[in-house]
Amino acid sequence: MQDKPVFFGAVAAALAASLCCILPLTAGILGASAVAVGLAFEQFRLWFGLGALGLLAVGFGAAYRGKAKDSCCAVEGGKAKAAVGKKLLWTFAIIVALLLTFPYYVGFIF
């Protein structure tokens, strides 16, 4: 599937957007002092989040746009591959949503 880089890019951008909150938390758990590194990512959280949502939008557009009936590039098992791709897309969308909202629910966890 050609859209896999878009899916993984969206998750990577969401992970980068939540680094400002995840790094200090993991640093505290591991006993390391990486709080400054996590705080350095705080100023870019909005841009990483917008990048993640933009990549997800590209992924949803590619997964749900209509295909031509007489496509010259039709492959066998295309519907099965499309179904797997949509499941993968929704899985990554949930992961991105959890990572982007991490700063808001971390207080309830710890």
N, C-alpha and C positions, 0 to 999 in steps of 0.2 A: 504494500500500500504506500502510495507516494506521500500521504499526509502525515506519516509517523513523525517526521522531523517537526512539523507544526505542533503536534500533540506534546512531544517531549519539550519543545521550546516553551510552550505555555506553562508547563509544570516547572521548568527551570526558572522562568521569570517570576512565577509566584513564589518559589522557594527563595529567590534572591530578594523579593519584596518583603519577606518575613524574616530575613536574616537579622534585622535590627532587634528582633525579639527572641529569636531562637538561639542566636549565638551567646548572649549573656546567660540565658537559662541553661544551656548545655555547659557553658564555662563554669557556672556555679555548681552544677552536678558533678562535673569532672574535677573540680578544684582548680581549674586553670583561670588565668586572668585575661580573658579576651573580651572584656566588656567594651573597651575602646574600639575594637574591630567591629563589634555589633552596632555600636553607636555611629560609626562612620557610614553604615548603610542606611541609617534612619532618614537622611535627607533625600535618598533615592527611592524610598519605598513607594511613593505615589507613581513614579515613572515605571518602576518594575511591575507594579500592579496593573497599570494601564497597558503595558506591553503584554502581560499575561492574558488580559481580557481581549486584547486585539488579536493575539495568536489564536485564542479560542474561537473568536468570531470568524477568523479565516478557516479554521477547522470545521466549524458548523456549516459555513457556507459551502465548503467543498463536499461535505458529507450529505447535505440535504438539497443541493441544487439539482435540478432536473437534468437528466442525461438525454442525448438524442437517441431515438429508437433505433436508427440505422447507423449506429456508431461503427466506424471502420476499425476501431481498436477494441472491440468487445472480446472479453476473455471468458473462458469457462469458469464457472463458479463465481462469477462476478457478484451475484446477489449475496452469496454466503460471505464473501470478503467484505462487502459493504456492511453487512450486519455486524461482523466482528469489528470493523472500523468504527461503527456508531457506538457499540458498547465500550470500546476503548476510549472514544471521545468523551462519552458521558462519565466514565471512570475518572479520566483526567480532569474533567470539569469539576467533579466533586472534590478531588484532591486540591485543585487550585482554589476553590471556594474555602476549603478548610484552612489552607495556608494563608490566604488573604485575610481571613477573619481571626487568625490566631491571636493577634494582640488584644482582641476584645474578649475572648473567653479564657485566656491563660490564667487570669486571676481566680477563676472558679476551679481550676485544676490544681493549682499550687497554693 
